[in-house]
Amino acid sequence: MEKNLLYYPYINIPNNSWTTKSILYWDKVGIIVPDEFHWKPEKFEPYTVELLKSDLIEGMYVGQHIYELRNIEKVFFNLLDSEQFNLEQHQLNFQKGNHLKIYREKFTEFLLRQLIEIKLASRNPEDGSTILIEYNTAKILMFYLVTTLSFVKNYTPSTDKIEFLNMNFDNSNDQMKLSSIRQNLIDDLIPFPITVPLKSKKVL
């Protein structure tokens, strides 16, 4: 059985120990890519381009899974209606400028329009291909996205960003500390070389 990782939340894979270990110890490492990048590969960072050309990572284009992405909407809107989510607090957080920039192609236009309507998102005036979404809302959406695509394509969601492992709506410091300790233990227990040869996965 293949062991596959799907990296999130960013499009470009990080040039750090997470990538090195993932390439060495997993069968496949994927990244979530907007369709726009297919005909505009210059949007990738050079390190990501090297890994893609060497077949050490692969891109999963979200446009090919638009049907599965629609399934996120019902689950997400149910969450927005719950007391646990606290919509007013998230709206206030967005008004304060706490947001993340996300490529529009990662979600349906219907979902994005609804987020704008309830004041959890706004169009990015500097870049029409992206949208500004309230920080915690964006984290939840990215988690839904990566878990949906991972289920469809037999991947395991993974990230090197500790804050994206925490799905608490209030950014609990205790949870963040636990995630940090967990990451440090993994770093200490799993050996890895400083660099990975980009021409081949084989390591003797």
C-alpha positions in Angstrom: 0.0 0.0 0.0 1.4 3.4 -1.0 2.2 6.0 1.6 1.4 9.4 0.2 1.5 12.9 1.7 -0.4 15.9 0.6 1.2 19.2 1.7 -0.8 22.2 2.7 -1.5 25.1 3.2 0.8 26.7 0.7 1.2 25.9 -3.0 5.0 26.0 -3.0 6.6 23.3 -0.9 9.0 24.5 1.8 12.8 24.2 1.4 13.4 22.7 4.8 13.7 19.5 6.8 10.0 18.7 6.4 10.3 18.3 2.7 13.6 16.4 2.9 12.2 13.8 5.3 8.9 13.5 3.4 10.6 12.8 0.1 12.8 10.2 1.7 10.2 8.3 3.9 7.0 8.5 1.8 6.2 7.1 -1.6 4.7 10.3 -3.0 4.5 13.9 -1.9 1.8 16.1 -3.5 1.0 19.8 -3.5 -2.4 21.4 -4.1 -2.2 23.6 -7.2 -4.6 26.0 -8.9 -5.2 25.2 -12.6 -3.7 28.6 -13.4 -0.2 27.3 -12.5 -0.5 24.7 -15.3 -0.1 27.3 -18.0 1.8 29.8 -15.8 4.6 27.6 -14.2 6.6 30.7 -13.5 4.3 31.3 -10.6 6.0 28.4 -8.8 9.1 29.2 -6.7 12.4 27.8 -8.1 12.7 25.1 -5.4 9.2 23.7 -6.2 10.0 23.8 -9.9 13.1 21.7 -9.4 11.3 19.1 -7.4 8.4 18.9 -9.9 10.8 18.5 -12.8 12.7 15.8 -11.0 9.4 14.0 -10.1 10.2 14.2 -6.4 6.8 15.9 -5.8 3.6 16.0 -7.9 0.9 18.6 -8.3 -2.7 18.0 -7.6 -4.7 20.4 -9.7 -7.9 21.4 -7.9 -9.9 22.1 -11.0 -10.0 18.3 -11.7 -11.8 17.8 -8.4 -14.5 20.5 -8.6 -17.3 18.0 -7.8 -15.6 16.9 -4.6 -15.0 20.5 -3.6 -18.8 21.2 -3.7 -19.1 18.6 -0.9 -17.2 21.0 1.4 -19.9 23.6 1.2 -22.7 21.8 3.1 -20.3 20.8 5.9 -18.8 24.3 6.1 -22.0 26.2 6.1 -23.4 24.0 8.9 -20.3 25.0 10.9 -20.9 28.7 10.3 -24.4 28.3 11.7 -23.2 26.7 14.9 -22.7 28.5 18.2 -19.2 27.0 18.5 -18.1 29.0 15.5 -19.1 32.4 16.9 -19.6 34.3 13.6 -19.5 37.8 15.1 -16.1 37.2 16.6 -14.7 36.0 13.3 -16.2 39.0 11.5 -14.5 41.3 14.0 -11.3 39.5 13.5 -11.5 40.1 9.8 -12.3 43.8 10.3 -9.0 44.0 12.2 -7.1 42.8 9.2 -6.5 39.2 10.4 -6.8 37.3 7.1 -5.0 35.0 4.7 -4.7 35.3 1.0 -6.0 32.2 -0.9 -6.3 31.4 -4.6 -9.9 31.5 -5.7 -9.6 28.3 -7.7 -9.2 26.3 -4.5 -12.9 26.7 -3.7 -16.2 27.2 -5.6 -17.4 30.7 -6.5 -20.6 30.0 -4.6 -18.7 29.4 -1.4 -16.5 32.5 -1.9 -19.5 34.7 -2.6 -21.2 33.6 0.6 -18.1 34.4 2.6 -18.0 37.9 1.1 -21.7 38.3 1.9 -21.3 37.5 5.6 -18.2 39.6 5.9 -15.7 36.9 6.4 -13.9 37.6 3.1 -13.3 40.3 0.5 -11.8 40.5 -3.0 -8.1 41.2 -3.2 -7.8 44.6 -4.9 -4.2 43.8 -5.8 -4.7 40.4 -7.4 -7.9 39.1 -9.0 -6.9 35.5 -8.7 -6.8 35.5 -4.9 -9.3 36.3 -2.1 -8.8 37.6 1.4 -10.4 35.3 4.0 -10.5 35.7 7.8 -7.6 33.9 9.4 -9.3 31.1 11.3 -12.0 30.7 8.6 -9.2 30.2 6.1 -7.5 27.7 8.3 -10.6 25.6 8.5 -11.3 25.8 4.8 -7.8 24.7 4.0 -8.2 21.8 6.4 -11.4 20.8 4.7 -9.8 21.1 1.3 -6.8 19.0 2.1 -8.8 16.3 3.9 -11.3 16.1 1.0 -8.6 15.8 -1.7 -6.6 13.3 0.4 -9.6 11.0 0.8 -10.3 11.1 -2.9 -6.7 10.5 -4.0 -5.5 8.3 -1.1 -3.1 10.8 0.5 -2.4 11.8 4.1 -2.7 15.5 4.9 0.5 17.0 6.2 2.0 20.4 6.9 5.2 22.0 8.4 3.2 24.9 9.8 2.2 24.2 13.4 -0.6 26.8 13.5 -2.4 24.8 10.8 -2.4 21.7 13.0 -4.5 23.7 15.5 -8.2 23.7 14.6 -9.4 25.5 17.8 -11.3 28.6 16.8 -9.7 30.6 19.6 -6.0 29.8 18.7 -5.4 28.1 22.1 -1.9 28.6 23.3 -1.9 25.2 25.0 -2.7 23.4 21.8 0.0 25.4 20.0 2.6 24.4 22.6 1.6 20.7 22.3 2.0 20.9 18.6 5.4 22.5 18.9 6.6 19.8 21.3 5.3 17.1 19.0 7.2 18.6 16.0 10.4 18.9 18.0 10.2 15.2 19.0 9.7 14.2 15.4 12.7 16.3 14.3 14.9 14.6 17.0 13.8 11.0 16.3 13.9 10.9 12.5 17.3 11.3 10.9 17.7 13.1 7.6 20.5 14.4 5.4 21.1 18.1 4.8 20.2 17.9 1.1 18.3 15.6 -1.1 19.6 14.7 -4.6 17.0 16.1 -7.0 17.6 13.6 -9.8 16.5 10.5 -7.9 14.6 9.3 -4.9 17.0 6.4 -4.3 19.2 6.7 -1.3 21.8 4.1 -0.5 
